[in-house]
Amino acid sequence: MRQSSIRDVATVFGGAGFIGRYVVQRLANRGFVVRVAGRDPAGARFLQTQGSVGQIVPLAVSLADEAACARAIEGASLVVNLVGILRESKSGDFQRLHAEGAGRIARLAAAAGVARLIQVSAIGADPASPSRYGRSKAEGEALVRAAFPDATILRPSIVFGPEDNFFNRFAGLARMLPIMPVIAGDSRFQPVYVGDVADAVIAAATRPDAVGKTYELGGPRAITFRALLRFILDTTGRRRPLVDLPAGLVKLQIAIGKLLPNPPLTEDQFLMLQRDTVVAPGALGLADLGITPKSVEAVVPGYLRRFRTGGGHRPVIAG
């Protein structure tokens, strides 16, 4: 893998997020000057310690601001778009960020003569998806391909790591609730380690054979949602019964959640949960980028330790 010259510039949209911090660190280690483009540059300052003085530069950029996006991209040889949300703060956010924003970045990157563009999407991207999330991700991919045909698209499954909002969230629920509620327990996921996703971004940005291709990123194996919840309980030493929630109760919870600023579950998320999020047969994946994925069992127990009631053996997922 070629080491970058310090003069090379990479612009990372959404670089202060969960995946972004790992991508920025790897780019800085390879000598890039990294522009971290986002709405809250002050919140991205923690990244500056990952590089030398002036190497990591937070920028205030809204994806709706064409001029600001263009300035962030100007002079960059690599652009990475990591912007994504799981719920809308206001109606239309999925469309504005996942579709229009991705298309704008790709169009401006092409106009600026950027050499490589990496679009991080999701396995759930599908124009026929019942969820607005899935449809908007698919539209974003289409707009990126139309504007920048050589872009590399990465579609991860659920991403896990010390700062994740999946294993940490459910471990926190297990600590508070007398039961572990199960919604769409038979749906399958293929959790992928955040470091492997970041390595995939670097590989996609540097390998000639990755130009114009789409990769689906998943861990070593597919696991049901119910099995993941059982793993969390076993890992944290919590004895909680797994209780399947009837659809009527879930819909009531969603309706009540609409009155809250941070609902535990939205209707769109419920629709997403009912579909498998696994690597499609025959799809290019981590192995094609030279990456051996880390398993949930190898990583998650280390950062869920704080939720444990005591010690114990490292459990193995059985489903």
C-alpha positions in Angstrom: 0.0 0.0 0.0 1.5 3.3 -1.1 2.2 5.8 1.6 0.8 9.3 0.9 2.9 12.4 0.6 2.1 15.0 3.2 0.9 17.2 0.3 -1.9 14.8 -0.5 -5.3 16.0 0.9 -8.2 13.8 1.9 -11.6 15.2 2.7 -13.8 13.1 4.9 -17.4 14.1 5.2 -18.8 12.9 8.5 -15.2 12.2 9.8 -16.1 13.0 13.4 -18.5 10.1 13.7 -18.2 6.5 14.9 -16.5 5.2 11.7 -15.0 8.5 10.8 -12.6 8.6 13.7 -11.0 5.4 12.6 -10.8 6.4 9.0 -9.2 9.8 9.9 -6.6 8.1 12.1 -5.6 5.7 9.3 -5.4 8.5 6.7 -3.3 10.6 9.0 -1.0 7.6 9.6 -0.5 7.4 5.9 0.6 11.1 5.6 -2.6 12.7 4.3 -3.6 16.1 5.3 -7.2 15.3 6.4 -10.1 17.8 6.2 -12.9 16.7 8.5 -16.0 18.2 7.1 -19.1 18.4 9.2 -21.6 20.6 10.9 -19.7 20.8 14.2 -16.0 21.5 13.7 -15.5 22.0 17.4 -16.8 18.5 18.1 -14.1 17.2 15.7 -11.2 18.8 17.4 -10.4 15.6 19.4 -9.2 14.1 16.1 -6.4 16.6 15.8 -4.3 14.6 18.4 -4.2 11.7 15.9 -1.9 13.7 13.5 0.9 16.2 13.6 0.2 19.9 14.0 -2.0 21.2 11.2 -2.4 17.7 9.6 -6.1 17.2 10.6 -8.3 20.2 9.9 -11.9 20.4 11.1 -14.2 22.3 8.7 -17.7 23.7 9.2 -19.7 22.2 6.3 -23.4 21.6 5.7 -24.2 19.2 2.9 -26.9 21.6 1.8 -24.3 24.3 1.2 -22.9 23.8 -2.3 -20.2 26.4 -1.9 -19.0 25.1 1.4 -18.9 21.5 0.1 -16.9 22.7 -3.0 -14.3 24.5 -0.8 -13.9 21.4 1.4 -13.3 19.2 -1.7 -11.0 21.7 -3.7 -7.5 20.3 -4.0 -8.2 16.9 -2.5 -7.1 13.8 -4.2 -9.4 11.6 -2.1 -12.9 12.2 -0.8 -14.7 9.9 1.6 -18.4 10.3 2.4 -19.4 8.7 5.7 -22.5 10.8 6.3 -25.4 8.7 7.5 -28.2 8.8 10.1 -30.5 6.0 11.5 -33.4 8.3 12.3 -34.7 11.6 11.0 -34.7 14.7 13.2 -37.2 16.2 10.8 -39.0 14.8 7.8 -36.9 14.5 4.7 -33.5 14.2 6.4 -32.9 10.8 4.8 -33.5 12.2 1.4 -31.4 15.4 2.0 -28.4 13.6 3.6 -28.3 10.1 2.1 -29.4 10.9 -1.5 -29.1 14.6 -2.3 -26.0 15.1 -0.1 -24.2 12.1 -1.5 -25.0 13.1 -5.1 -23.7 16.7 -4.4 -20.4 15.4 -3.0 -19.9 13.1 -6.0 -20.8 15.8 -8.5 -18.5 18.4 -6.9 -15.7 15.8 -6.5 -15.9 15.0 -10.3 -15.8 18.7 -11.1 -12.8 19.2 -8.9 -10.9 16.4 -10.6 -10.7 14.3 -7.4 -8.8 11.0 -8.1 -10.8 8.7 -5.8 -14.2 8.8 -4.2 -15.4 6.4 -1.5 -19.1 6.3 -0.7 -20.0 4.4 2.5 -23.6 3.2 2.1 -25.2 0.3 3.8 -26.2 -3.3 3.0 -29.8 -2.2 3.4 -29.6 0.1 0.4 -32.4 -1.0 -1.9 -34.7 1.1 -4.1 -37.5 -1.4 -3.2 -36.8 -1.2 0.5 -39.9 -0.7 2.7 -37.9 1.8 4.8 -37.1 5.4 3.8 -33.6 4.7 5.1 -33.0 1.9 2.6 -34.5 3.7 -0.3 -32.5 6.9 0.3 -29.3 5.0 0.6 -30.0 3.3 -2.7 -30.8 6.6 -4.4 -27.6 8.1 -3.0 -25.6 5.2 -4.6 -27.3 5.8 -7.9 -26.6 9.6 -7.8 -22.9 8.9 -6.9 -22.6 6.4 -9.8 -24.1 8.8 -12.3 -21.8 11.7 -11.3 -18.6 9.8 -10.5 -18.7 6.3 -12.2 -15.3 5.3 -10.8 -16.4 5.8 -7.2 -16.0 2.8 -4.9 -19.1 2.0 -2.8 -18.9 0.2 0.5 -22.0 -1.3 2.1 -21.4 -2.4 5.7 -23.8 -4.4 7.9 -24.2 -3.4 11.5 -20.8 -1.9 12.6 -19.5 -2.7 16.0 -16.7 -1.3 18.1 -16.1 0.4 21.5 -18.2 3.5 20.6 -21.0 1.7 18.9 -24.7 2.3 19.5 -25.7 -1.3 19.1 -24.0 -3.6 21.6 -23.6 -0.7 24.1 -27.2 0.2 23.8 -28.6 -3.2 24.4 -26.1 -3.9 27.2 -27.4 -0.7 28.9 -31.0 -1.9 28.5 -30.1 -5.3 30.0 -28.8 -3.4 33.0 -32.0 -1.4 33.5 -34.8 -3.8 32.4 -36.1 -7.0 34.0 -36.5 -8.6 30.6 -34.8 -8.2 27.2 -37.5 -7.3 24.6 -37.1 -8.9 21.2 -38.3 -7.4 18.0 -37.9 -9.4 14.7 -35.7 -11.9 16.5 -35.2 -14.1 13.5 -33.8 -11.3 11.3 -30.1 -12.0 10.5 -27.2 -9.6 10.8 -23.5 -9.9 9.9 -21.8 -7.5 12.3 -18.6 -6.0 11.0 -15.8 -4.5 13.2 -15.3 -0.7 12.8 -11.6 -1.2 12.3 -12.2 -3.5 9.4 -14.6 -1.0 7.8 -11.9 1.7 8.1 -9.3 -0.6 6.6 -11.7 -1.2 3.8 -11.9 2.5 3.1 -8.1 2.7 2.9 -8.0 -0.4 0.7 -10.7 1.0 -1.6 -8.8 4.3 -1.8 -5.5 2.7 -2.8 -6.2 -0.5 -4.7 -6.5 -0.1 -8.5 -8.8 -3.1 -8.7 -11.4 -1.3 -6.4 -12.2 1.5 -8.8 -15.9 1.6 -9.7 -16.8 -1.5 -7.7 -19.3 -2.1 -4.8 -18.3 -4.1 -1.8 -20.6 -5.5 0.9 -18.8 -5.6 4.3 -19.8 -8.2 6.9 -18.1 -10.1 9.7 -17.2 -13.8 9.7 -20.8 -15.1 9.9 -24.5 -14.2 10.0 -26.3 -14.2 13.3 -29.9 -13.8 14.3 -31.0 -10.7 16.3 -32.2 -13.0 19.1 -28.7 -14.7 19.3 -27.0 -11.4 19.4 -29.2 -10.3 22.4 -28.4 -13.6 24.1 -24.7 -13.0 23.5 -25.0 -9.6 25.1 -26.8 -11.0 28.2 -24.2 -13.8 28.5 -21.3 -11.4 28.1 -22.5 -9.0 30.7 -23.6 -11.6 33.2 -27.3 -10.5 33.2 -30.0 -13.1 33.6 -32.9 -11.7 31.7 -35.6 -13.6 29.8 -35.8 -12.9 26.1 -39.4 -11.8 25.4 -40.8 -11.5 21.9 -42.9 -8.4 21.6 -46.2 -8.7 19.6 -46.5 -6.4 16.6 -49.4 -4.5 18.3 -47.2 -3.6 21.3 -44.4 -2.5 19.1 -46.6 -0.2 17.1 -47.9 1.3 20.3 -44.3 1.9 21.4 -43.6 3.6 18.1 -46.7 5.8 18.4 -45.7 6.8 22.0 -42.1 7.4 20.8 -43.3 10.0 18.3 -44.0 12.2 21.3 -40.4 11.9 22.5 -37.3 13.9 21.3 -35.3 10.7 21.2 -37.6 7.7 20.5 -36.3 4.2 21.3 -37.7 2.9 18.0 -39.1 4.6 14.9 -41.4 3.1 12.4 -38.7 3.2 9.8 -36.3 1.3 12.1 -39.0 -1.3 12.7 -39.2 -1.8 9.0 -35.4 -2.1 8.7 -35.3 -4.7 11.5 -37.6 -7.0 9.7 -35.1 -7.5 6.8 -31.8 -9.5 6.9 -28.7 -7.3 6.8 -26.2 -9.8 5.5 -23.7 -10.0 2.6 -25.4 -11.1 -0.6 -24.2 -14.4 -2.2 -21.5 -13.6 -4.8 -21.0 -10.0 -3.6 -17.5 -8.6 -3.4 -16.5 -8.3 0.3 -13.7 -7.8 2.8 -11.7 -10.7 1.5 -11.5 -9.1 -1.9 -9.9 -6.1 -0.3 -7.4 -8.2 1.5 -9.0 -8.0 4.9 -9.7 -10.8 7.3 -12.7 -9.8 9.4 -12.6 -9.8 13.2 -15.5 -11.6 15.0 -17.9 -10.2 17.5 -16.6 -12.7 20.1 -13.0 -11.5 19.7 -13.8 -7.8 20.2 -17.1 -7.0 22.0 -16.5 -8.6 25.4 -13.6 -6.3 25.9 -15.7 -3.1 25.8 -18.8 -4.5 27.4 -16.8 -5.4 30.5 -18.1 -2.3 32.2 -21.7 -3.7 32.0 -20.7 -7.0 33.7 -22.0 -8.0 37.1 -18.9 -10.2 37.5 -16.3 -12.1 35.7 -16.9 -15.2 33.6 -15.9 -17.0 30.4 -16.2 -15.4 27.0 -19.4 -16.7 25.5 -19.9 -17.9 22.0 -22.9 -16.9 19.8 -25.1 -19.9 19.2 -27.4 -19.0 16.4 
